[in-house]
Amino acid sequence: MSVWVKTSRFIKTIFPKYVWEIPNTEKKVYLTFDDGPIPEITEWVLQQLKAYNAKATFFCIGDNIQKHPEIFQMIIEEKHAIGNHTFNHVKGWETTLEDYIKNTDKCAETIANFKFQTPSPKLFRPPYGKIKPSQAKSLRQSGYTIIMWDVISMDFNPNTSPEKCLENVLKNVESGSIIVFHDSIKAWQNLQYALPKTLEFLKKNEFVCEKID
């Protein structure tokens, strides 16, 4: 699948077993952050969310959790949802079924080392949005819900300006949207600009930011 800022209805229809949005009539939207936890960046994201009383879902890389356990613990303590993003950010299209599942399991084992007052459901987001049908089937059989997105900010793309990153979100968000940001080094410049302005826009327009559960 290619990356579209706004996922088309056609794509959602072709891949109906993936969660692209969470329709509702209460103006709820779902901010998600991929690739963390990362020192300073993830901490800053948590501060921004707290300032706006917003909840989010963090799709974490297992290797980053091992490197920065104290930051991962902060995500838990702030009562955001946690999702599996594999241990090494592996690309499904270039990985065998066996290796993909092993890498995902390694991330799950890392997450399981932490104590949760309220454990998150088994959520999974494939890195790059690329996953083979056999991999997706195996994960679903293991109890995972595969979370994709309705709107992607493109914050990770060096050719995307901070202003365009913000526009990508504000022009496409609607009730039920699952929105992708990245708490990563390569997204940092765009994220610093776009996230606070997104949160302010959502508050002003009476959207509620919820975690995926």
LINVENJO-V615486 format. One record per pair of residues at least 12 apart in sequence whose C-alpha atoms are under 8 Angstrom apart, sorted by the first residue. I is the first residue (numbers start at 0). GAP is how many residues later the second one is. Records with the same first field share a line. If there is no record, write none. Layout:
BEGIN
I: GAP  GAP
END
This chain:
BEGIN
0: 128  129
3: 148
4: 145  146  147  148  149  163
5: 144  145  146  166
6: 13  142  143  144
16: 129
17: 127  128  129  130
18: 126  127  128  129  130
19: 127  128  129  130  157  158
20: 127  128  129  155  156  157
21: 154  155  156
22: 152  153  154
23: 151  152
24: 150
25: 149  181  182
26: 147  148  149  179  180  181
27: 147  148  149  179  180  181  182
28: 145  146  147  148  149  150  178  179  180  181
29: 26  27  146  147  148  149  179  180  181  182
30: 24  25  26  147  148  149  150  178  179  180
31: 24  25  26  27  146  147  148  149  150
32: 23  24  25  26  147  148  149  150
33: 24  25  26  27  51  146  147  148  149  150
34: 24  25  26  29  50  54  147  148  149
35: 22  23  24  25  28  29  146  147  148
36: 23  24  27  28  31  34  35  146  147
37: 26  30  33  145  146  147
38: 29  32
40: 142  143  144  147
41: 29  141  142
42: 28  31
44: 138
45: 29  32
47: 147  148
48: 150
51: 147  148  151
53: 154  155  156
54: 24  25  154  155  156
55: 24  25  153  154  155  156
56: 23  24  25  26  154  155
57: 17  22  23  24  25
58: 23  24  25  26  65  66
59: 22  23  24  25  26
60: 23  24  25  26  27  28  46
61: 22  23  24  25  26  44  45  46  48  49
62: 24  25  44
64: 45  46
65: 44
72: 41
75: 40
79: 131
80: 39  130  131  132
81: 38  41
82: 37  39  40  41  42
83: 20  23  24  38  39  40  41
84: 19  22  39  40  41  42
85: 17  18  19  20  21  40  41
86: 16  17  19  20
87: 15
88: 38
89: 13  37
90: 35  36  37  39  40
91: 34  35  38  39  40  43
92: 37  38  39
96: 37  38
99: 35
100: 34  37  38
119: 93
120: 23  92
121: 21  22  23
122: 21  22  23  24
123: 20  21  22  23
124: 21  22  23
125: 20  22
128: 19
147: 30
148: 28  29  30  31
149: 27  28  29
150: 17  18  21  22  26  27  28  29
151: 16  17  27  28  29
152: 12  13  15  16  26  27  28
153: 14  27
154: 26  27  32  33  35  36
155: 26  28  30  31  32  34
156: 29  30
157: 28  29
159: 30
160: 29
161: 27  28  29  31  32
162: 27  30  31
164: 25  29
165: 27  28  29  31  32
168: 29
169: 28  31
174: 32
END
